[in-house]
Amino acid sequence: MVLPVKVSIDSVTHLAHTIDITQNGARLGALRTELRPGAIVVLQRGSKRAKFQIAWSKQLAPNELQAGIECLQPLSNFWGVDLSDSSSESQKESQQALMTLLAGRSKPERK
């Protein structure tokens, strides 16, 4: 899920966005500065702030990085999204159908 966030690194704030989120962490994209695994950053989402640790970082282009982060101080509903495991059966079926459709699109076309 793509959500805008502010990432504070050494008292400097950078704009980024999430790519994937979980209750305990996320994958960030649109980063423009190098992040080292083990470094501590502060994420802000709306009025909520929390400390995260960089788990990994990957350079995608000369000026674009992604990073995996783990929450050091979990806050309830930090992302503003319900991430509970209690999905209804119809939601699971819809998600499975979408994943099947997307998987079919990723295959090379045959001519």
C-alpha positions in Angstrom: 0.0 0.0 0.0 1.4 3.4 -1.0 1.3 5.9 1.8 3.3 9.2 2.0 5.7 9.4 5.0 8.3 11.8 6.3 11.6 10.1 7.2 13.9 11.9 9.6 17.6 10.8 9.3 20.1 12.6 11.4 17.7 15.6 12.0 17.1 15.9 8.2 13.6 15.2 7.0 13.1 13.4 3.6 9.8 12.7 1.8 9.2 9.1 0.8 6.4 6.6 0.5 5.6 3.1 1.5 5.4 0.3 -1.0 4.4 -2.5 1.4 3.3 -2.2 5.0 2.8 -4.6 7.9 2.0 -4.1 11.6 5.7 -4.2 12.4 7.4 -2.6 9.4 7.4 -1.5 5.8 9.3 -1.3 2.5 10.0 2.4 1.7 10.5 3.8 -1.8 11.5 7.1 -3.4 14.4 7.5 -1.0 17.1 9.8 -2.2 19.7 9.2 0.5 21.7 6.2 1.5 20.5 4.2 4.5 22.7 1.7 6.3 21.2 -1.4 7.8 21.0 -1.0 11.6 20.5 2.8 11.4 17.6 4.3 13.3 15.2 6.7 11.6 12.0 8.4 12.7 8.9 8.1 10.4 6.0 10.5 10.6 2.6 9.6 9.2 0.2 12.4 9.9 0.6 13.4 13.5 2.1 10.0 14.6 5.8 9.5 14.9 7.7 6.2 15.5 11.3 5.0 15.5 12.3 2.3 12.9 15.5 0.4 12.3 16.7 -0.1 8.7 16.8 -3.8 8.0 18.1 -3.6 4.4 18.6 -1.0 1.6 18.8 -1.4 -2.1 19.8 1.1 -4.8 17.4 0.9 -7.8 18.8 3.8 -9.8 21.5 6.5 -9.3 19.2 8.6 -7.1 16.5 6.1 -6.0 16.7 3.6 -3.1 14.3 1.3 -1.4 14.6 0.2 2.2 13.1 -2.4 4.6 12.3 -1.0 8.0 11.3 -2.6 11.3 9.3 -0.7 14.0 11.2 -0.3 17.3 8.2 1.2 19.2 4.9 -0.2 17.8 2.0 2.2 17.9 -1.6 1.1 17.4 -2.8 1.9 13.9 0.4 3.9 13.0 -0.4 3.5 9.2 -4.1 4.5 9.6 -5.0 1.2 7.9 -6.6 -2.0 9.4 -4.0 -4.7 9.1 -5.7 -7.3 11.3 -5.7 -10.9 10.1 -9.5 -11.1 10.4 -10.4 -10.9 6.7 -13.7 -12.1 5.5 -13.7 -15.1 3.1 -15.0 -13.0 0.2 -12.1 -10.5 0.7 -9.6 -13.5 0.6 -11.3 -14.7 -2.6 -11.1 -11.3 -4.2 -7.4 -10.9 -3.2 -6.7 -14.4 -4.7 -8.5 -13.5 -7.9 -6.5 -10.3 -8.2 -3.2 -12.0 -7.6 -4.0 -14.7 -10.2 -4.9 -11.9 -12.7 -1.6 -10.1 -12.0 0.4 -13.3 -12.2 -1.1 -13.9 -15.7 0.0 -10.4 -16.8 3.6 -10.9 -15.7 4.1 -13.9 -18.1 5.6 -13.0 -21.5 3.1 -13.0 -24.3 3.5 -15.7 -26.9 3.1 -14.9 -30.6 
